[in-house]
């Protein structure tokens, strides 16, 4: 259903305060900057070279170590001079500023970095330049995760509007010590998953930990829906029903995960996992939090391949570069985007920011190393890689689905009532 530009903007502004909730932990940490206009030393007025292609980038990366090195390499390899503006750290402020820039026809910014929530809200509003004929040509597109590109970065008209800067899986992380304690070597399927859940639930510890706060649980519900072969937009689908029934059983029938985690966001869940309360969790990224806590490794907390229920399926998120339709520097902006979408561009994200390349051929490059590469490669080869199911009124939909799920988990509504109300929400917000 098409929405008017003004309606989209009003919705975005009204619900921006919720945005940090559905963002992945990795995405939220990527948000940097002060919100004030800034420029790198290379982009100060006295250093501009006459006649050189030039753009302004609205970026989340500017306060990260490695930004200046990344910027220098991007300028050298793209042939484009890059002025930059730091995006606000606060997610709701950032969302409002980006929507204002795009909806008002502001041409002062050429390229912007947007997350999945923003891409979903903006991709059908005619604010972003289509890229399939200039940047994301068939040879480039074929190297990117097809499901994610279709779900998150393709408009209702079929236009591809963004260049993903990385892949960050919502993967299954296990505590190897607990796996060893129960005499298991792997979790390959639904049977193994349930076996591990039950075997590791004892003495105040649980087999599974979730972020079930109402604006976070969306990620896990959708993950289980995909694993059971369901459809998040069709709650008459038997796989969709099985998924939420499974989550209910974990909390209420088998009691292998605590009901009180309906208050937990990623921060609380992750700390409990690090402290040994859970055997496994679904979590974003490459394990930075676990490394910092001294809990990362093949003999401790590590990511494993997604188990096969009805199928293997996993979500990835990304921040993507998009081109402002009002830009007056589209030729130069296209040069930058071609670089960003290239193998060199993707490898620079890994080199300077530790972001795993979205391009399969870049990820396969010998410059990308470490044990995370092994499991990411396995996932790419065996799992369906998708973008999260979002609707134009993203946060309204996420919040309502989370509330319905919590009511179901707490026995306030039945499974049939949950599915009926969930379908009503889909129809209301699409």
C-alpha positions in Angstrom: 0.0 0.0 0.0 1.6 3.3 -1.0 1.9 6.0 1.6 2.1 9.7 0.9 5.4 11.4 1.7 3.9 13.6 4.5 2.3 10.5 6.1 5.6 8.7 6.0 7.4 11.6 7.6 4.8 12.1 10.3 5.0 8.4 11.2 8.8 8.4 11.3 8.9 11.4 13.5 6.3 10.2 15.9 7.9 6.8 16.4 11.6 7.6 16.1 12.0 7.3 19.8 11.6 3.6 19.5 14.2 3.0 16.8 17.1 2.0 18.9 15.1 -0.9 20.1 14.7 -2.9 16.9 18.2 -2.0 15.6 20.7 -4.7 16.1 23.3 -4.3 18.8 26.0 -4.0 16.1 24.1 -1.3 14.2 23.4 0.7 17.3 27.1 0.7 18.3 28.0 1.9 14.8 26.1 5.2 15.4 28.7 7.9 16.1 29.2 11.6 15.8 27.8 14.7 17.4 25.2 15.8 14.9 27.1 19.0 14.2 28.4 19.7 10.8 32.0 18.6 10.6 34.7 18.2 8.0 37.8 16.2 7.8 41.2 17.9 7.5 41.3 16.9 3.9 38.0 18.6 3.2 38.6 22.0 4.6 38.0 24.9 2.2 41.7 25.7 1.7 42.5 22.2 0.5 39.8 21.8 -2.1 41.3 21.1 -5.5 39.7 22.9 -8.4 37.8 20.7 -10.8 37.9 17.6 -8.7 34.7 15.6 -8.1 33.4 16.4 -4.7 30.5 15.1 -2.5 29.2 15.5 1.1 28.7 12.3 3.1 26.4 12.1 6.1 28.2 9.5 8.2 27.8 7.4 11.3 31.5 6.5 11.3 33.3 9.8 12.0 34.3 9.2 15.6 35.5 5.7 15.1 39.2 4.8 15.1 40.3 4.3 11.5 37.8 6.8 10.0 40.5 9.2 8.7 42.4 6.3 7.2 39.2 4.9 5.7 38.3 8.4 4.3 41.8 8.9 2.8 41.6 5.5 1.0 38.1 6.1 -0.2 39.1 9.4 -1.7 42.2 8.0 -3.4 40.4 4.9 -4.9 37.1 6.6 -5.9 38.8 9.8 -7.2 36.2 11.8 -5.3 36.8 14.4 -2.6 34.6 13.6 0.4 33.4 16.3 2.8 31.5 14.8 5.7 28.8 15.6 8.2 28.6 13.6 11.5 25.2 12.0 12.1 23.8 12.3 15.6 24.6 9.6 18.1 21.1 9.4 19.4 19.0 7.2 17.1 15.7 9.1 17.2 17.5 12.4 16.5 19.4 10.8 13.7 16.2 9.4 12.1 14.5 12.7 12.3 17.4 14.6 10.7 17.8 12.1 7.9 14.1 12.2 7.1 14.1 16.0 7.2 17.1 16.1 4.8 15.4 13.8 2.3 11.8 14.9 2.5 12.7 18.6 2.2 14.8 18.2 -1.0 17.9 19.4 0.9 20.8 19.0 -1.6 23.6 19.9 0.9 24.1 16.1 1.5 24.8 13.7 -1.4 25.4 10.3 0.2 23.8 9.1 3.5 24.3 6.1 5.6 21.0 4.5 6.7 20.0 1.4 8.7 17.4 -1.2 7.8 14.6 0.7 9.6 15.3 3.9 7.6 15.7 2.0 4.3 12.3 0.4 4.9 10.7 3.8 5.7 12.3 5.7 2.8 12.6 3.3 -0.1 9.1 3.9 -1.5 9.1 7.7 -0.9 11.0 8.7 -4.1 13.7 10.4 -2.0 16.5 8.0 -3.0 18.1 7.5 -6.4 17.8 4.0 -8.0 21.2 2.4 -8.3 20.6 -0.8 -10.4 21.6 0.8 -13.7 24.6 2.7 -12.5 26.2 1.0 -9.4 24.5 -2.3 -8.6 24.8 -3.8 -12.0 24.3 -7.6 -12.4 27.9 -8.5 -11.8 28.0 -6.6 -8.5 24.5 -7.5 -7.4 25.2 -11.2 -7.9 27.8 -11.0 -5.1 25.4 -9.6 -2.5 22.9 -11.5 -0.3 19.9 -11.7 -2.6 17.3 -12.2 0.1 18.6 -9.2 2.1 18.7 -7.0 -1.0 15.1 -7.9 -2.0 13.8 -7.6 1.5 15.5 -4.4 2.7 16.9 -2.4 -0.3 14.4 -2.9 -3.1 11.4 -0.6 -3.5 7.9 -1.7 -4.5 8.8 -0.6 -8.1 11.8 -2.8 -8.2 14.4 -0.1 -7.7 17.5 -1.0 -5.7 18.3 2.0 -3.5 21.3 1.1 -1.3 24.8 -0.3 -1.2 25.2 -2.5 2.0 28.5 -1.8 3.7 28.7 -5.1 5.6 26.9 -8.3 6.7 26.1 -8.7 10.4 24.3 -12.0 11.1 21.7 -12.5 13.8 23.5 -15.8 14.6 23.2 -18.6 17.1 25.9 -18.3 19.8 26.6 -21.1 22.2 28.6 -21.6 25.4 30.9 -24.4 24.5 31.5 -25.3 28.1 27.8 -26.1 28.5 27.8 -28.0 25.2 30.7 -30.1 26.5 29.1 -30.7 29.9 26.1 -32.3 28.3 28.2 -34.4 26.0 27.0 -32.8 22.7 29.3 -31.9 19.8 27.0 -29.8 17.7 23.4 -28.4 17.3 22.5 -29.4 13.8 18.7 -29.5 13.8 15.5 -28.9 15.9 16.0 -32.2 17.8 19.5 -31.1 18.9 18.2 -27.6 19.7 15.6 -28.9 22.1 17.9 -31.5 23.6 20.5 -28.8 24.5 17.7 -26.6 25.9 16.5 -29.2 28.3 19.9 -30.6 29.2 21.4 -27.2 30.2 18.4 -25.9 32.2 19.2 -26.5 35.9 20.3 -24.8 39.1 18.9 -21.4 38.0 20.5 -21.6 34.6 18.6 -21.9 31.3 19.2 -23.5 27.9 18.1 -20.4 26.0 18.2 -16.6 26.6 16.2 -14.1 24.7 15.7 -10.3 24.3 12.0 -10.4 24.7 11.3 -6.7 25.4 8.4 -5.7 23.1 10.5 -3.7 20.6 13.3 -6.3 20.5 11.6 -9.7 20.4 10.5 -9.1 16.8 14.0 -10.3 15.8 13.6 -13.6 17.5 10.0 -14.2 16.5 10.9 -13.6 12.9 14.0 -15.9 13.2 11.9 -18.8 14.4 9.2 -18.2 11.8 11.9 -18.5 9.1 13.4 -21.6 10.7 10.0 -23.3 10.7 9.4 -22.3 7.1 6.7 -19.7 7.9 5.9 -16.3 6.7 5.9 -13.3 9.1 3.3 -11.6 7.0 0.9 -14.6 7.0 -0.3 -15.8 10.4 -2.5 -18.5 8.8 0.8 -20.2 7.7 1.4 -23.4 9.8 5.1 -22.6 10.0 4.4 -19.2 11.5 2.1 -20.7 14.1 4.6 -23.4 15.0 7.3 -20.8 15.6 5.4 -18.9 18.3 4.1 -22.1 19.8 7.7 -23.3 20.1 8.7 -20.0 21.9 5.7 -20.4 24.2 6.8 -24.0 25.0 10.3 -22.9 25.7 9.0 -20.5 28.4 5.9 -22.3 29.7 5.9 -26.0 28.8 9.6 -26.9 29.0 10.6 -23.9 31.2 14.0 -23.7 29.5 13.9 -19.9 29.2 12.6 -17.4 31.7 9.3 -15.6 31.2 10.6 -12.6 33.0 13.0 -11.8 30.1 10.1 -9.9 28.5 11.8 -6.9 30.1 15.3 -7.7 28.7 16.9 -5.9 25.8 20.2 -7.0 24.2 22.3 -5.4 27.0 20.7 -7.4 29.8 20.5 -10.6 27.8 24.1 -10.4 26.7 25.4 -9.8 30.2 23.5 -12.8 31.5 24.9 -14.9 28.7 28.4 -13.8 29.5 27.8 -14.6 33.2 26.9 -18.2 32.3 23.1 -18.0 32.9 22.2 -19.2 29.4 23.4 -22.0 27.1 22.7 -20.2 23.8 21.3 -17.0 22.4 20.6 -15.3 19.1 22.9 -12.3 18.9 24.1 -9.9 16.2 27.7 -9.3 14.9 31.0 -10.9 15.3 31.4 -11.3 19.1 32.9 -8.0 20.2 31.1 -8.0 23.5 32.3 -11.5 24.3 35.9 -10.7 23.4 35.9 -7.6 25.6 34.5 -9.8 28.5 37.2 -12.4 27.9 34.5 -15.0 27.0 35.0 -15.4 23.3 36.6 -18.4 21.7 36.0 -21.9 20.4 36.2 -23.3 24.0 33.9 -20.6 25.3 31.2 -18.4 23.6 31.2 -18.7 19.8 28.8 -18.6 16.9 27.7 -21.8 15.2 25.9 -22.5 11.9 22.2 -22.1 12.0 20.5 -25.4 12.8 18.1 -26.8 10.3 14.4 -27.0 11.4 12.2 -26.9 8.4 15.1 -25.1 6.8 18.2 -23.1 7.6 17.6 -19.4 7.6 19.3 -16.3 9.1 18.9 -12.6 9.1 21.6 -10.1 8.3 21.5 -6.4 8.9 23.6 -3.6 7.5 24.1 0.1 7.2 23.9 1.1 3.6 25.0 4.0 1.5 22.1 5.7 -0.4 22.1 8.6 -2.9 19.9 11.6 -2.1 17.6 12.2 -5.1 18.1 15.9 -4.6 21.9 15.7 -4.9 23.4 18.1 -7.4 26.6 15.9 -7.5 25.2 12.7 -8.7 28.0 11.9 -11.1 30.6 12.2 -8.3 28.3 10.4 -5.9 28.0 7.5 -8.3 31.8 7.2 -8.5 31.9 7.0 -4.7 29.1 4.4 -4.6 30.8 2.3 -7.3 33.9 2.2 -5.1 31.9 1.4 -1.9 30.2 -1.5 -3.8 33.5 -2.8 -5.1 35.7 -5.5 -3.5 38.2 -2.8 -2.4 35.4 -0.8 -0.9 34.0 -3.7 1.1 37.5 -4.8 2.2 38.1 -1.3 3.5 35.2 -1.7 5.9 36.8 -4.8 7.3 40.2 -3.3 7.4 39.3 -0.1 9.3 36.0 -0.9 11.1 36.0 -4.7 11.5 32.8 -5.0 9.4 32.4 -8.3 7.6 32.0 -7.8 3.8 28.6 -8.1 2.3 30.1 -9.1 -1.0 30.7 -12.9 -1.1 33.9 -12.5 -3.2 35.2 -9.8 -0.8 34.5 -12.0 2.1 36.4 -14.8 0.4 39.5 -12.6 0.0 42.6 -13.6 2.0 42.6 -10.2 3.7 39.5 -11.4 5.7 40.7 -13.8 8.3 39.9 -15.1 11.8 37.7 -17.9 13.1 34.5 -15.8 12.5 35.2 -16.2 8.8 34.8 -19.9 9.0 31.3 -19.8 10.4 30.2 -16.8 8.3 31.3 -18.7 5.2 29.5 -21.8 6.3 26.3 -19.8 6.9 26.6 -18.1 3.5 26.9 -21.6 1.8 24.2 -23.4 3.7 21.6 -20.9 4.9 19.0 -18.6 3.3 20.1 -15.1 4.2 17.3 -12.6 4.6 16.5 -9.1 5.7 14.1 -8.6 8.6 10.4 -8.4 7.7 9.5 -4.7 8.1 6.6 -2.6 6.9 6.6 1.1 6.1 5.2 2.0 9.5 8.1 0.0 11.0 8.1 0.8 14.7 4.4 0.8 15.1 4.3 -2.7 13.6 7.2 -4.0 15.7 5.9 -2.6 18.9 2.4 -4.0 18.4 3.7 -7.5 17.5 5.9 -7.4 20.6 3.0 -6.6 22.8 0.9 -9.4 21.3 3.7 -11.9 21.8 4.2 -10.9 25.4 0.5 -11.3 26.0 0.6 -14.7 24.5 3.6 -15.8 26.5 1.9 -14.6 29.7 -1.3 -16.6 28.8 -3.3 -13.4 28.4 -4.4 -14.5 24.9 -4.4 -17.9 23.1 -2.4 -18.9 20.1 -5.4 -18.4 17.8 -6.0 -15.0 19.2 -2.3 -14.0 18.8 -2.4 -15.2 15.1 -5.6 -13.3 14.4 -4.4 -10.1 15.9 -1.0 -10.4 14.3 -2.6 -10.7 10.9 -4.7 -7.6 11.7 -1.5 -5.8 12.5 0.1 -6.8 9.2 -2.9 -5.5 7.2 -3.0 -2.3 9.2 0.6 -1.3 8.8 1.5 -2.5 5.3 
